[in-house]
Each structure stands twice: as C-alpha cells, then as structure tokens.
Amino acid sequence: MSQSAATSDLSVPVRRRFSLDNRYIAPLFITTILVVGHFAYGILESYERTALAIVSALVAELILGRIFFGKWINLASAYISGISVGILLRSPAFWPYALCSVLSIMSKYVLRVKGRHLWNPSNFGICVLLFLAPETVAALTIQWGNFIWPLLVIWILGSVIIWRAKRIHISITYVLAFLAFAFLRSWITGDPWRSEISPITGPMYQLFVFFMITDPKTTVRSKKWQCIVVLLVAFVEMLLRLNHVVYAPLYALFLVGPTAMLIEIWKDFSHAKAQSRKEVL
Amino acid sequence: MRGGKVARIVLAIVFVCLLAMPLVMRRIDAQREKLNSSQGASAALSRYGFHFDEVAKTSDVNFIHKAPTLDHRLDHIMPQVASMGAAVSVVDFNRDGWADLYVTNSGEVSQNALFKNNTDGSFTDVAAASGVADLNQTGTGVSMGSVWGDYDNDGYEDLFLYKWGKPELFHNDAGQKFTRVSERMSLPAWVNANTAVWFDYDRDGRLDLFLGGYYAEDVDLWHLKNTKMMPESFEYAKNGGRKYLFHNLGDGSFEEVSQKLGIDTRRWALAATVADLRGTGQQDLFIANDYGISELYLNDGKQFREAGKQTGVGFSPKSGMSASVGDILNQGRYSIYVSNISEDGILIQGNNLWVPRDGTGGDAVEYDNLARAMDVEVGGWSFGAQFGDLNNDGTLDLYLVNGYVSLDRNQNYWYDFSKIAGGNSTIISDAAQWPAMDGRSLSGYQQKRVWINDGAGKFVNVAQAVGASDVYDGRAVALVDLWNRGVLDVVVANQKGPLLIYKNNVAPENKWISFELEGSASNRSAIGAEVRLFWDGRQQVQQVSGGSGFCAQNQRRLHFGVGKNPRIEKAEIRWPSGKIETIEKPSVGQVYKIKESA
C-alpha cells in the first residue's frame, strides 16, 4: 500500500506529478482515516502496536537509506508503509507489527532488479506474515462501523487524492473489474451477488484501492498497461476467491504486480540492448 | 543504489533470517505443545498434579443436546444461527449436600434435564418429575441457559430459565418439585437471551436478576418478519436485544428497572458476570458482547454507570462469548477473562484477560489485557471459560472450550464468513445475503484448553495431557465438586453433542479447603459473598456467583486449593450486607458451612 518510492530514487515524471505538497497528501489522508476511524470506531488493535509499526518502518528506512543511498531520505513513503501495516495487520502480539514493517521496507532494498523494486512494500510484508505466521496474524477484513457516510467520505476523498496524483484510472479500472467479476462469481457459485460485492465495501479495500494498487514505484509506466495489469489483478483475485482464499486481493497483487514489473524491466533491458547494438553498428 | 557488495550480502542474509523467524517460533511452540501433550495419566498426575477421566456414561448421564430448527429462510445458514443453547448450571436443589446439574436442551419439544446426584457416583434425571423438563414446547421458544438463586430466601434455590423465547421463573418447593411463577415476576413475553445473572445489586438482602438479550426481542426466529435480523456489523453492532434488570420487591414480584438505573444498551450480549471489582462492597456488572466491545457497569447501589472505556475493558471491539472472574495472581483482586474468536490466518482476535493495573483501584480502576503475556490468549472459536484451582496448588487455573460448527471436516465456511463480515451493514445484517453453508464447518473440531497457572504469571495448556481431549462444539463449562472429594470436576455442555463430566483426580499431597455460605441479613444464597483466604503469606479471594462463563453457573461452594503442607492463617468472609466474619486457622480438607451471624 505504500507509495513506496525512496524519494531520492523517484523518476523525474513521477517527481513532477508528486510535487512536495502532493507527496504529503497521501500520508495526511491515511492518517486522517486512521485517527477518525480509531476515535469513531476503535479500529486499532492498540496505539502501541500501530506506533511500533510506524516507528519500525521509519527506522528501517532511515538506516537502509543512509547505507544504500548515502543520505537521509524522505520518510513519507516509509510512513505510509508503517501506518498501512498498523491498520491492515491484526495481531494481539507486538512482534508481527515490527517484523512486518521492517520486512516491508527491506523488500525495497533487497528484492530489486535493474535498480527497481518489485513488490509494493506493505503488500509484500503483510502477505509474507499471513503466509508464514497465520497462527499469530490476520489482516483487516471486518467493517469499521455500520454507517455508509464514513465510507462515502473515504471513497470521495480518496478519489480526489488519487485523481490529483493522476492515478485515478487505476482505481476506477480495478473497481469496475471487481464488480464485473463479482457478478461473474455470483453466477458461477450461486451465492447472492450482494455477498460477492460485500468485501469491497469494507475498509481493507479502501486502503487497497487508493494506496496499494496505485503505488507509483511498483506499477508499470504506461497508462494502458497500468489498466491492463490492474485488470489482471482483479482477474487473479477472482480465481483466488473461487478457491476460497480469504486475502485474495492482497495475494493477487503480490503475484501479478511483480510479474508485470519484471516484464517491463525485461522489455526495457531488451530495448536498451537493441539500442546499444544499433549505436555500435 | 549504493552500498558495497558486502553490505548487500549482509542485508540479504538479515532479510532471510527475518523471514525465517516466524517459522522458527512456530517450530518452538509446536515442540513445547507436543511436550505438554505427550503424557499418560500417571505422568500428568505427577507432573501437573491432576488428571481427568470422562465419566458421563458411567454416571448414567446420557444427555445429547439438540439444536432448534428455525424459520426456513435461515435454512442456508441454520447451523451457525442455531448454534447455542447447550448450557449447564450447578445447584444443590434438594439441599442434601451433593451438587446436582441442570442441563438445557434446545430442540423443539426436547426435554431439559435435572440430574440429581445419587451420591454413589451416578445421577438420575428428575426433571420431568419435578416439572422442569418440558420447557421447549412449540411456540414458546427454546432454552438457552439457566441460573439458580433463592429469590424468596426460603432456603431452596429457585430456577430462572432464559430462552430464545419466553423466559420462565420456577419456585423450588422444598426440593420436591417446582412451580412456575413467571407471571409474578412480570417477565417479558419474548426475549432472545443468552445470559442471566442473579445478584443483589442494592444489597437489600433479596436477589435481583440481570437478563441480557442477544437478538432483538421483536425477532421470533421461528417466524421471521424479514431476514434483516443479523448483526449490522461484525464488531460494531448495536441492533441486538435490550437488557433487563429485575428488582426483587420481596413479595415474590419484581420490577424491571434497567433503564431507570442506567443500563440501556442494545449490544449483542452473550455473557455477563458480576463481582465487586472495585472493593466497594457493591456488585459491578460486566457484559461480554458479541460483535462489539464489552461493557462494564459500575454500581453504586442505586445507579449503574457504564465505564468500559474508562477502565480499558470496553475499547477494542471483538466477539465476547464468555465472562468469568478470578483472583489469578493471588493479590486479592479479580481479573476478568473474556473469550473471543481466533482462527489461524483469518481472524486473530485473541481472548482477553483483563488484569487490574497496579496502582489503580476503586472508581479509578483500570485494566490491562495480559492474555498474551500470560499465555491464555488463543483458543479458537472460544465459548465458555471458568477459573478454578484444578490441581489444588493454590493458584486458579482456567478451563476453556472451543469450537463453533463441526460439520464436514474437509470443507470450511470461513471464506464466505469473512466475505460477509467485511461488508456494509445493509449486507451483513440480512441473512438472505449470507452464502449457504452447504454442510461446511466453521471453526469445527477444535481442541480445548486447560491452562494451569504456574503462580508466576504464566499459564500452560495441558488439555491433551490431562485428558480433556474431546473436540465437540463446547459451549458451557461449570466447575463443581460433584462427589465431595475436595476437587473441582468439570462439566461441559456441547452444542449438538453429549454432556461431558470430567472427573478430576488430584494429587493427594495438594490440600484444599471449602466454604459453603448461607446468608441471613444478606440473600440466603449468599451470592456476592466473598471469602478471602490467607495462607503461607499468600491470599486469594473468591466470591459466590449467580452466573458466570457462557450460559453456566458454577457450584455455590467456594473451593480453595492451598498446595502442599499449607499453614492457613485465616479466612475472612465479607457478606453482601457488609458484615465481616473471620475464621482463624481453619483446617484443610474440610467444607466449612457458615451461616451469616444475625
């Protein structure tokens, strides 16, 4: 879910899109969701756990950034990773919050190909914890409160922010694909269609749609392919859902996102190689 | 990216080590669990100080719980809606000094049972002869549980039966039979209740009654007006049943005073218990709610004030299923245990153990959840839990049952459940929108937990080692010394399963002492009376309870284990009337029968 770019590594077009002000809108938005949600509904496991997740992410980013980029890098990205872990991860224990945040940030530095990291950091961290420590952790799948208005406010605000970041097409494509596949699943399984669209009305999807699938650093560059990739995420999610996988969207992104990145990197590499051959000739 | 090759290799190694950490922890836990479970009976007796034998059949207790069949519009999710009703309460209804058991059934026209203790190891069901068997007739709803209390102070425990349907009060006619007196109590026509507790909230010497609704009271589960009767949220629901507090007027009649006294909530109550949590002499009311936060009503004798958030127990919403209190740290204060739901990788709520924070007390009492720190956090889909000293070592242990719906072992409903649980209120609240269960299990076939208290702040699960190895869908647990041997036996009521009696065999070197109290100025059942036992420089407080756990009531007798070669200093009895009596140097191995002095 985090806007995963280490600031120093942002490409120029992305830097333009995320002016200094814009860069802090997402952290502010997610913080607002957290604070309002918590005081309205008590959504957090505890202040301490969320704080631990955030601090762990910040510290990991500071240390690793210093070692591998040689400077103190902007912490907006790490903050979003940490707060995402704090919201999405559910565990009565403390250690999963720290471990998940640290693994999320480390994944950006370890799992890299040709200078680009592959996984959305918090998506990576949460999926890994769900897979390796299911007896201790779960992800947020329940509703925050009963009322439609907070939900609408989050969707509207989130849409505005993502629109300003020029990534609204990703969110819209995903939501439309999810709804289409929900009806298809309902037709296949015979379950009520409302039960199939039910998950997207929950908070996990609010975070998933606005922060995770739109992450600039772990999505492909062209607008068309961004839409195709997110369509594939929704499709794989449908396949996982048909196999009763509870965290289908997280796993779908975990599988599809890096694959798309690898293909793009490979294409870039081939293109660069062909270019250099041409230049030599 | 900068950084030398060595730095990158070190980073990769650290990364892999961190990834491996959960696996290593899981392996260590599995080995510890294996070590604790691979014991024979004699090894368990020698290592843990006790061992269970399940003796229901040999005690002539052949009771199988039946679930109701509700409105056909719930057919597709019937197993999870009709998933409660197995309950057990302990009573000595005929005052012969031997504990008897009342067990509820929930199938339409099924029979409840009153197992009279024959004192020779066997029981006889006398419910039909006593007039408390045929209480699930069509149109009246079905039983969910019962609590016993001597509301008219005539010396015999009376029966309050709560149902998804019409609640009933039965007067105990000198231990011979029961007379229905529900009309005198002005009971509501229909309450979908899953909890009730007798207690004397105003300390006038007469027992009052709290009754907690689960589904809203205008829902008749056999004749639904519509299918929008489910909770509006998985953790924030406030569309459950109302609560009732019946004030005993002393002439056999009761007045409903809940809203007048400040108890006005529509959360989905599944369990309630009462204790003097602040040391004020007043009985505070704790409610564990499904689909939401717990509530704690502080009682000043005339008014209740909800203080869940203030005290810390009503903050994080979970799925409260059971509430029980115990002085687990031998510090003279009660902790509160609330069971919730945990399912690997899907929903890890964790059970709560609310321990009073050091330095807080009185009206400013605050609690910390120490369930994880003390290793009593994860059970499963947990229901009833009770504290009691199972090995007589001087510390309170904890018995917890788990398991929700056991159907097909190879298919589970969790995916569909989580799909709905995350949805908006308009979807989750409508039963018609829930996918069909189609014979799938939902947290079925789960093992139980028998956590023994090491006295140093940790509990260890020894369920398999000591013989508590059933995997029925456990609901109510009651602790009772069934055969007056100075040990706590365990009775478990299972949904759509048999009533189990775990006869406890305790190492004889661990001593015990018990107190059977009878009020005079206080209510005659002595509900709310406390005994504080001092021995070997330690103390432990216990109270006579009018209902605790999930749909259960333990024996009235207070049982203290005191370990090996104890030197008992004194027992201090505080009656609900406020009187305090002290017994100096009581002897071990005895049941002290104490009547409140005039």
Interface residues (C-beta under 8 A of the other chain):
Chain A: D9 Y41 G42 L44 E45 S46 L64 I67 F68 F69 G70 R90 S91 P92 A93 L99 V102 L103 M106 S107 Y109 V110 R112 G115 V128 L129 L130 L132 A133 P134 E135 T136 V137 A138 T141 I142 Q143 W144 G145 N146 F147 I148 L151 T189 D191 P192 R194 S195 E196 S198 P199 T201 G202 P203 M204 R241 H244 V245 V246
Chain B: M1 R2 G3 A7 R8 L11 A12 V14 F15 L18 L19 M21 P22 L23 M25 R26 D29 E232 S233 F234 E235 Y236 A237 K238 I293 F315 S316 P317 E343 D344 G345 I346 L347 I348 Q349 G350 A371 R372 E377 V378 W414 Y415 D416 S418 K419 I420 A421 G422 G423 N424 S425 T426 I427 I428 D430 A432 Q433 W434 P435 A436
